[in-house]
């Protein structure tokens, strides 16, 4: 429900939205830069009670927005203000982006030195059925 509400609101304001599906938070940070997006939104904490669900915001540089900017956004949302919505010909579009897991895996692999090999290592990974399950 949170995703649908966010996408509807952003498109109504005239923004185009890339839908990435369940991915780890660091992948959102990387993809904001890679896709040259203006902002990244991560909906998180679905494993917690509903009142702990939240939204993490990333700037175009892939870094989390500062607390000050987040507080300003929250202040705007708390006010009863009329926001300009796009006319029907200016509505944004939502598009599912394929291959985001592969892009993130390749990015993660490039962070290791070329001389480093994982060959022969025994690695245990527990994604706890979280967003990294496909990675």
Buried (B, 14 or more C-beta within 10 A) or exposed (E): EBEEEBBEBBBBBBBEBBEBEBBBBBBBBBBBBBBEBEEBBBBBBEEEEEEEBEEBBBBEEBEBBEEEEBEEEEEEEEEEEEEEEEEEEEBBEBEEEEEBBEBBEEBBEEEEEEEEEEEEEEEEEEEEEEBBEBB
